[in-house]
């Protein structure tokens, strides 16, 4: 399959498996495993969010005097003394963002949305609320 051609089903099944595995790691609170499956750009964005939401981080002896952008870049690697603080923050706040999905079986939508080059958004929802062919026929 050509990487530049859309998958015939709209969303590449391999991408769906990766996305659902990512959500499963988040549900488990396994931020370490989740971090290794997260793109560097998204890791940096999450770390920048954390630094901005917790300005006291900049006073930590491990980073004092460094600009926030440098702190975020270094911590986002996952190999920094402050990463454990970020990991706890993400375990709490990211998991809270999916709390309503905790016990639901998820499915992916039928089409990914291109957000920017190399980044696609995949909509996931509960299998219970995902329309089936049978439910669509009833609406016609």
C-alpha positions in Angstrom: 0.0 0.0 0.0 1.3 3.5 -0.9 1.8 5.6 2.2 0.3 8.6 0.3 -2.8 6.8 -0.8 -5.8 6.6 1.6 -6.6 3.1 2.9 -9.5 1.6 1.0 -11.5 1.4 4.3 -10.7 5.0 5.2 -8.6 4.2 8.3 -5.6 1.9 8.1 -6.3 -1.0 10.4 -2.7 -1.0 11.7 -3.1 2.6 12.7 -6.4 1.7 14.5 -4.5 -1.0 16.5 -1.8 1.4 17.5 -4.3 4.1 18.6 -6.4 1.6 20.6 -3.2 0.2 22.2 -2.2 3.7 23.1 -5.5 4.3 24.9 -5.2 1.0 26.6 -1.8 1.9 28.0 -3.3 5.2 29.2 -6.2 3.3 30.9 -3.6 1.2 32.7 -1.7 4.3 33.8 1.4 2.9 32.2 2.9 6.3 31.1 6.3 4.8 30.5 5.0 2.4 27.8 2.7 5.1 26.5 5.5 7.6 26.2 7.5 5.2 24.0 4.5 4.9 21.7 3.9 8.7 21.5 5.3 10.9 18.7 8.1 13.3 19.8 5.9 16.2 18.8 3.0 15.1 21.0 5.4 14.3 23.9 6.9 17.8 23.6 3.4 19.4 23.5 2.3 17.4 26.6 5.5 18.4 28.4 5.0 22.1 27.4 1.5 21.9 28.8 2.9 20.5 32.1 5.6 23.1 32.4 3.0 25.9 31.7 0.5 24.5 34.2 3.2 24.0 36.8 5.5 27.1 36.7 7.2 26.0 40.0 9.0 23.3 37.9 11.3 26.1 36.6 12.6 26.5 40.2 13.7 22.9 40.5 17.5 22.7 41.1 17.8 20.3 38.1 16.6 23.1 35.7 16.8 26.4 37.5 17.7 29.3 35.2 16.8 27.4 32.0 14.1 28.7 29.7 10.8 26.8 29.7 11.2 25.6 26.2 14.6 24.0 27.0 13.1 22.4 30.1 10.2 21.0 28.1 12.5 19.7 25.4 14.8 17.9 27.9 12.0 16.5 30.0 10.0 15.3 27.0 12.8 12.8 26.1 11.8 10.7 29.1 15.3 10.6 30.4 15.4 13.6 32.8 15.2 13.8 36.6 11.8 15.7 36.3 10.2 13.0 34.1 8.8 11.2 37.1 6.9 14.3 38.1 5.6 14.7 34.5 4.7 11.0 34.5 2.5 11.3 37.7 0.9 14.5 36.3 0.0 12.7 33.0 -1.2 9.6 34.8 -3.6 11.7 36.7 -4.7 14.3 34.2 -4.7 12.3 30.9 -6.5 9.5 32.6 -9.1 11.9 34.0 -9.7 13.1 30.4 -10.8 9.6 29.4 -12.6 8.7 32.6 -15.9 8.3 30.8 -14.4 5.7 28.5 -12.8 3.6 31.2 -15.0 0.5 30.9 -16.1 0.8 27.3 -14.9 -1.2 24.3 -13.7 1.4 21.8 -13.8 1.4 18.0 -12.3 3.8 15.5 -14.3 6.0 13.1 -14.2 5.3 9.4 -12.0 8.2 8.3 -8.9 9.8 9.8 -8.7 13.6 9.6 -5.4 15.1 8.5 -4.4 17.7 11.1 -1.0 18.6 9.6 1.7 16.8 7.5 2.3 13.4 9.2 -0.4 13.9 11.8 -3.9 12.4 11.6 -6.7 12.5 14.1 -8.6 9.3 14.6 -12.0 9.5 16.3 -12.7 6.7 18.8 -16.0 6.0 20.4 -17.8 3.3 22.3 -18.8 0.3 20.4 -22.3 0.7 22.0 -22.8 4.2 20.4 -21.0 3.4 17.1 -23.6 3.2 14.3 -23.9 -0.3 12.7 -25.0 -1.1 9.2 -28.3 -2.3 10.7 -28.9 0.9 12.6 -28.2 3.0 9.5 -30.7 1.0 7.5 -33.4 1.8 10.0 -32.9 5.5 9.4 -33.4 5.3 5.7 
